[in-house]
Amino acid sequence: MRRLMLAAALLASPAVAALAPGAKAPDFTTRGAIGGKVFTVNLAQQLKRGPVVLYFFPAAFTSGCNAEARAFAAKVDEFKAAGATVIGMSADPIEPLVKFSATECAGKFAVASAGPAVVKGYDVAYPKPIQGRTVTSRTSYVIGRDGRIAFVHDAMSPAQHVDLTLAAVKKLR
C-alpha cells in the first residue's frame, strides 16, 4: 500500500529541473549492482567505453520504476549495439537495489545508489520527501563520451524515457 501511495504521489507531481544539454556531467563513484552482484560504478570509467544513459528513478519496486526498468532491460541490446551503457540510479540504498537489479532489470544493466552529492550534482532531488523517503525525479540523461550532457528527458511518467534516450544515443553515432 505504501508503494502504491508513493507511486501515485510521484505521478501526480510535476517534474523538477535538470542539467541542460551541453553541461558537463558530474563524475561520481558509488556502489551499484548488476544481476544481484555489488560492484563499484564510476562514471568516468563507464564513459571510456562510450556514451552512458544515466536514468534516475524515484524508488525501486514501485509500479512506474518497475515498468521503466523492464523497458530498459528489453532494449538494452539496442543500447549496446549503439555503443551505450545503461545505468539506473535512485536514492535507494544499495541493499534493495541488489534485488532490483536481478529481478526488475533482469541482470541486464547496472543500477546504483545515488547519494546526496550525486542527487545534487545532477539536479534530480524531488522537491520534498515522500512518506519520509528521499527520492529522485524521473530524469534520463544521455552523456556523450566527452562527458557532456547530450540529451535530457525529465518527466515523472516512465512512458517515453527508453525510446527517447535510445533515439538520442543513435544520433551520437
C-alpha positions in Angstrom: 0.0 0.0 0.0 2.8 2.4 0.9 4.5 1.7 -2.5 1.2 2.4 -4.3 0.7 5.7 -2.4 4.4 6.7 -3.3 3.8 5.9 -6.9 0.6 7.9 -7.1 2.2 10.9 -5.4 5.1 10.8 -7.8 3.0 10.6 -10.9 0.7 13.5 -9.8 3.6 15.8 -9.2 5.5 18.0 -11.7 9.0 17.1 -12.8 11.9 19.2 -11.5 14.7 21.0 -13.2 17.6 19.1 -14.8 21.0 19.8 -16.2 20.9 21.3 -19.6 22.4 19.7 -22.8 26.0 20.8 -23.2 26.6 20.9 -19.4 29.5 18.8 -18.0 28.1 15.7 -16.3 29.4 15.4 -12.7 31.7 12.5 -12.3 30.8 10.1 -9.4 31.8 6.8 -7.8 29.2 4.8 -6.0 28.0 1.3 -5.3 25.9 -0.4 -7.8 24.6 -3.9 -8.6 24.0 -5.9 -11.7 22.4 -9.3 -11.6 22.4 -9.2 -7.8 26.2 -8.6 -7.6 27.6 -5.4 -6.0 30.4 -3.5 -7.6 31.8 0.0 -7.9 30.3 2.3 -10.5 32.5 5.2 -11.8 31.1 7.4 -14.5 34.5 8.4 -16.0 35.4 4.7 -16.4 32.0 3.9 -18.0 32.4 6.8 -20.5 35.7 5.3 -21.7 33.5 2.5 -23.3 31.1 5.0 -25.0 28.1 7.1 -24.2 26.2 6.5 -21.0 22.4 6.6 -20.4 22.1 7.6 -16.8 18.4 7.3 -15.8 17.3 8.4 -12.4 14.2 6.8 -11.0 12.3 7.6 -7.7 12.2 4.2 -5.9 12.8 0.6 -6.6 9.8 -1.8 -6.5 7.2 0.9 -7.3 5.0 0.3 -10.3 6.4 3.0 -12.6 10.0 2.2 -11.7 9.5 -1.5 -12.2 8.0 -0.8 -15.7 10.8 1.5 -16.6 13.5 -1.0 -15.6 11.8 -3.7 -17.5 11.5 -1.5 -20.6 15.3 -0.6 -20.4 16.1 -4.3 -20.0 14.0 -5.2 -23.0 16.0 -2.7 -25.2 19.4 -3.0 -23.6 20.8 -4.9 -26.6 19.9 -2.0 -28.8 21.7 0.5 -26.5 24.7 -1.8 -26.6 24.6 -2.0 -30.4 24.6 1.8 -30.4 27.7 1.7 -28.2 26.0 2.9 -25.0 25.9 1.7 -21.4 22.7 2.0 -19.4 22.9 2.8 -15.6 19.8 3.2 -13.4 20.2 5.5 -10.4 18.0 6.1 -7.3 18.4 7.5 -3.8 17.6 4.0 -2.5 20.4 2.3 -0.5 22.3 -0.5 -2.3 20.5 -3.3 -0.4 17.1 -3.1 -2.2 18.9 -2.3 -5.5 20.8 -5.6 -5.4 17.5 -7.5 -5.6 16.0 -4.9 -8.1 19.0 -5.4 -10.4 18.3 -9.1 -10.5 14.5 -9.1 -10.8 13.2 -5.9 -12.5 16.4 -5.2 -14.5 16.8 -8.9 -15.3 20.6 -8.7 -14.7 20.9 -6.8 -18.0 22.2 -3.4 -16.7 23.5 -1.8 -13.6 21.6 0.1 -11.0 23.4 2.3 -8.5 22.7 4.2 -5.3 22.8 8.0 -5.8 24.0 9.6 -2.6 23.3 13.3 -1.8 26.2 14.6 -3.8 25.1 12.8 -7.0 21.5 13.8 -6.5 22.5 17.5 -6.1 25.1 17.4 -8.9 22.5 16.1 -11.4 19.7 18.3 -10.0 17.4 15.4 -9.5 16.2 15.9 -6.0 12.5 15.6 -5.7 11.2 18.8 -4.1 10.1 17.1 -0.9 10.4 13.7 0.8 7.6 11.3 0.1 6.4 9.2 3.0 9.6 10.3 4.8 11.8 9.0 2.0 14.3 11.0 -0.1 13.5 10.3 -3.8 14.8 11.5 -7.1 12.9 12.8 -10.0 12.5 10.6 -13.1 15.2 12.2 -15.3 17.1 10.5 -18.0 20.4 11.8 -19.3 22.4 10.7 -22.3 26.0 11.6 -21.7 28.5 11.6 -24.6 32.0 10.2 -24.4 33.2 13.8 -23.9 31.4 13.8 -20.5 28.8 16.4 -21.7 25.1 16.0 -21.5 23.8 15.3 -25.0 20.1 14.8 -24.2 17.7 15.2 -21.2 14.2 13.8 -20.7 12.6 15.0 -17.4 9.1 13.6 -16.8 7.6 11.6 -14.0 5.8 9.3 -16.4 8.2 6.5 -17.4 6.5 6.1 -20.8 9.0 7.9 -23.1 12.3 7.6 -21.3 13.6 4.4 -23.0 12.6 5.3 -26.6 13.7 8.9 -26.4 17.1 8.1 -24.8 17.7 5.3 -27.4 17.0 7.7 -30.2 19.4 10.3 -28.7 22.1 7.6 -28.4 21.7 6.7 -32.0 22.1 10.3 -33.1 25.5 10.4 -31.4 26.9 7.9 -33.8 
